[in-house]
């Protein structure tokens, strides 16, 4: 394994995310990456699933700017 690049523009945060699972609204503390998208808007990308399993940082999972309150 080798480090290809260190992303300095990414901030790690713990966000209290709300998600609908099986028709029920649930909230959980989730490790996320906070960064700016190509348009300069802040986005949150969850780094684990609601049940705590880790996932890769994927821009397709980004939460829209209007949903970010900090």
C-alpha positions in Angstrom: 0.0 0.0 0.0 1.3 3.5 -0.7 0.0 7.1 -0.2 -0.7 8.6 -3.6 -1.8 12.0 -2.5 -2.7 13.9 0.7 -5.9 16.0 0.3 -5.2 19.2 2.2 -8.5 20.9 1.3 -10.6 18.3 3.2 -11.8 18.8 6.8 -12.9 15.8 8.8 -16.1 16.4 10.8 -18.6 14.4 12.8 -22.1 15.4 11.5 -25.4 14.5 13.1 -27.1 13.1 9.9 -30.8 12.3 9.5 -31.8 9.5 7.1 -34.9 7.6 6.3 -34.5 3.8 6.7 -37.4 1.5 6.0 -39.9 4.3 6.3 -38.5 5.5 9.6 -36.6 8.7 10.2 -33.3 8.1 12.1 -30.4 10.2 13.1 -26.8 9.2 13.9 -23.4 10.8 14.4 -21.4 10.1 11.2 -17.8 10.7 10.2 -17.8 13.0 7.1 -15.5 14.9 4.8 -16.3 18.6 4.5 -15.0 20.2 1.3 -15.9 22.6 -1.5 -17.2 21.2 -4.8 -16.1 22.4 -8.2 -18.5 25.4 -7.9 -17.0 26.4 -4.5 -20.0 25.3 -2.5 -19.5 23.3 0.7 -20.6 19.7 0.6 -20.5 16.9 3.2 -19.6 13.4 2.1 -20.3 10.7 4.6 -17.5 8.3 5.3 -19.5 5.6 7.0 -23.0 4.1 6.6 -25.8 4.9 9.2 -25.0 1.6 10.9 -21.3 2.5 11.3 -19.6 0.6 8.4 -16.9 2.5 6.7 -17.3 3.6 3.0 -15.0 5.2 0.5 -15.2 9.0 0.0 -17.4 9.2 -3.0 -18.5 12.6 -4.5 -21.8 10.9 -5.6 -22.7 10.6 -1.9 -22.3 14.4 -1.3 -25.1 16.1 0.7 -26.3 19.3 -1.0 -25.1 22.7 0.4 -28.6 23.6 1.5 -28.5 20.7 3.9 -25.3 21.8 5.7 -25.9 23.7 8.9 -22.8 24.5 11.0 
